Amino acid sequence: MTSELITVAVPKGRLLDESSHLFERAVGVSPKALLTGTRKLHADAPGAGLRFISIRAADVASYVEHGAAAVGVAGLDVLREEPRDLYEPLDLGIGRCSVIVAWPRGMKPLPKGVAPRIATKYSNLASRHFALKGLPAEIIHLHGSIEVAPSLGLADGIVDITETGETLKANGLVVAEEVLAVSARLIVNRVALKLHAERLRRLIDALRLAVGATAQHGR
């Protein structure tokens, strides 16, 4: 095996846990186990020919697109909010959630012709969604605390990501419709795919088998 390690960008948080199960099943190496207990943001697995780097979920696609990592794990919400020039060979079936539209419970319909104010960190997804519905909307971009925007009078509704809906309920919001069903995808740098075609093909195939086994038998 060549001594050059293929760099894999894995997101911190929940997706690190879930993707680690897949990599352990696929190649016998857990990124989480390698990265735990070290202040370094990278860890090598020479036997598998891989180097794992742990970064913010929102940054994984940038690292892969620009070649700092050959492979990454990224949520479909991130990939569709800001489209990238990446290869997406595999739905990993983890990190399942939804980008949704939610309104305050019991909210009266807005007067005809009045554009709703929508608070969101998904400005592009929200704009495209309402444009496809033929409904003008004023998009208010926020970086966090989206759920409180309607109660504070900043917005009429929100577009946000949710897994269980509990936070929405706690803030008096009701899901009205789904914008995007989300799961994590394996993403690959297009140049790396040409340079390391055989090794990346083996990795993708191994992860595909791991996804199938996980879906069939669980963890």
C-alpha positions, -999 to +999 in steps of 0.1 A: +000+000+000+013+035-008+025+054+022+003+084+012-027+086+035-061+096+022-075+124+043-111+120+055-130+149+071-155+139+097-178+164+115-178+169+152-208+160+173-235+135+166-223+127+131-189+117+144-205+091+166-227+077+138-200+078+110-175+061+133-197+031+135-198+029+097-160+033+093-153+008+120-176-017+102-161-008+068-124-006+074-120-016+110-111+019+122-132+042+144-124+079+138-140+088+172-117+063+190-086+076+172-095+113+180-106+108+216-081+119+242-060+140+219-059+178+214-049+172+178-077+176+152-063+147+131-054+111+137-037+086+114-048+050+107-018+038+086-031+002+084-062+015+066-043+041+046-064+069+061-060+101+080-091+115+098-095+152+106-123+164+129-139+198+119-171+217+121-199+201+102-205+233+082-169+233+070-165+197+058-177+204+023-152+233+019-123+212+030-132+185+005-140+208-024-107+226-021-087+194-016-076+197+020-094+164+024-102+138-002-133+125+014-158+138+039-191+133+056-216+161+052-253+166+057-275+171+027-288+203+042-253+218+040-247+205+005-280+218-009-278+252+009-245+260-008-240+237-038-204+225-043-184+209-071-182+175-054-189+139-061-216+124-039-214+086-043-232+074-012-261+082+011-247+070+045-282+068+060-271+086+092-279+119+107-315+117+095-336+149+101-356+174+081-355+210+070-390+223+077-412+253+076-428+261+110-453+287+121-466+297+156-494+275+168-527+291+161-513+318+139-539+335+117-532+336+079-514+368+068-534+393+047-534+385+010-504+400-007-483+403+025-450+384+022-442+364+053-410+371+072-390+339+075-361+335+100-335+309+090-299+300+086-309+283+053-314+314+033-309+297-001-331+267+007-358+289+021-357+313-009-359+285-034-387+268-015-410+298-013-401+308-049-412+273-061-445+279-043-449+312-060-450+329-026-428+360-020-411+358+013-387+381+032-358+360+044-341+370+076-308+353+080-298+342+115-270+320+128-288+305+158-318+306+181-341+305+151-370+291+171-375+322+192-377+346+163-415+345+159-422+349+196-400+380+197-417+395+167-387+392+144-404+368+120-437+353+111-423+318+107-390+299+104-372+274+081-350+252+103-337+217+108-353+193+132-350+157+143-378+152+168-397+185+167-395+188+205-376+222+204-402+235+180-431+225+203-414+240+233-413+273+215-449+271+204-442+262+168-459+238+145-444+221+115-463+230+083-443+213+056-410+197+048-384+215+027-358+188+025-354+153+039-318+152+053-292+125+058-254+125+057-237+119+024-202+107+016-185+134-005-153+131-026-130+156-041-131+152-079-093+155-084-087+130-056-111+106-073-088+106-104-055+104-084-066+077-060-094+060-081-088+024-070-083+032-033-113+055-032-134+029-050-126+003-024-134+027+004-167+037-012-176+000-018-167-009+018-188+019+032-217+010+009-216-026+024-214-012+059-244+011+053-264-019+040-254-041+069-262-014+094-297-009+078-303-046+079-289-055+113-285-023+132-253-014+151 
